[in-house]
Each structure stands twice: as C-alpha cells, then as structure tokens.
C-alpha cells in the first residue's frame, strides 16, 4: 500500500515523522536507488527499496503490540553483555522481531510495551505526548513531606528539571509504599529521584502505562494489545 515517504520511514522506527521530513529534504533518502529530496513522494514499503543514509529500511511485516508483565531478574535490552535473561526470552510463540519501548531496569518489575512499530515507539518516547507511567515503590524509610513535595515540583537530574509529578503514600508500616506517576522516562528516574532525598528504593514496579494495567497478567505473562488500545496510544495527547 502506498503511503507518504516520511510516514514509511517513521513507521519503520528510524525517527519521528517530522525528522523523517528533514531527512528527505536533506537528500538522505533514496527510493529504488533514486534520491528523493522533496516532500510529497508516495511509495509502497512492500514494493520499493527505501534507504536512509544508504541503509535499507526493514520490510514491513505483521505489526505486533505486546504488553508484558516483566518479572524482576530480566534485562529489558535485546541482549546483555553479562548474559542475563532478556525480556525477549519471555515471548514464547512470538517469531517476529519486536523491541522494548523504553526500559525497565533488571531489579524492577511490571509493565512494558514491545512492538515492531516504530511509529508507536516514537509516540511513547517523545516528550510532548507525555504518556503517564505509574509505579509502586517500596522505600527504606518514610520521607518527610517537604522532600516529597520537592520531588513533585521537579528536581534537576543530568542538568534538566524533571516534569512535575504526583506521589501518594499507599500503605506499609516500617517500609512504606508510594505510588508515583511520571510523564517522562529518564534513566533510572524513580530510583534516582528518591535517592536524591536520601531514600533507597527496595522494590519498584510499573503498574500502569496510560490506561493499561497488569490486570490478568501474572509476572512473566504477556498479551497482545487490542486495535482500539493501539489507536488510543497512538493518538495520546498530554494531560489525558
Ligand atoms: N525508574 C527507575 O528507576 N527504574 C526503572 O526501571 C523505571 C523507572
């Protein structure tokens, strides 16, 4: 099926649609060996050979959208130099190559999306879409309310302020549990935020991504998203 060239490039996971337009205008895209440096070209990814900077796009196959409940003790990268098990090894029966959207660290558990649709990955990873992720966090101690308020307003991590977030105490006695909802996914963000106020994280679990929950998904299990769930995620607008 013919589609706009920038959409094909974005769907293949190379970059966002807007950046794909720039790549085209910069003359970095070829279709069947001929340079395309104007917008408006419509092509068929199943028929045409499209290259960006000389590298061919992956041919489109079946689009897969999986929601996995990752157990502790799995890495969320495609391979691990230390030989630890990867989340991909949990996807029994899935032959297509999918990749994780964002990371969930080895010692954390909970929800992860995996897909071979670059367009969805771009929506989920880009700041403006601000898809919320909710975590349950067990802390070593009980933080002061001023410290929690500081985290909620935002702190500087790696030279950049974190977006405002919401933190609610949900239970526990000696080791309290908190729920935190973030609209960004920076490296080890939850752990580093609590470390900043002197609190070690004992357990960390992602319990919600936008409207998706772990209902019916035991640790290690996964399911396909429905077409309507995929549509809702792709059209996610900040503040929903
Ligand atoms: N924040 C973390 O610290 N770790 C994760 O895996 C996800 C969010």
Boltz pocket constraint, residues with backbone or C-beta under 6 A from the ligand:
constraints:
  - pocket:
      binder: B
      contacts: [[A, 103], [A, 104], [A, 105], [A, 106], [A, 108], [A, 186], [A, 187], [A, 188], [A, 189], [A, 190], [A, 191], [A, 192], [A, 204]]
      max_distance: 6.0
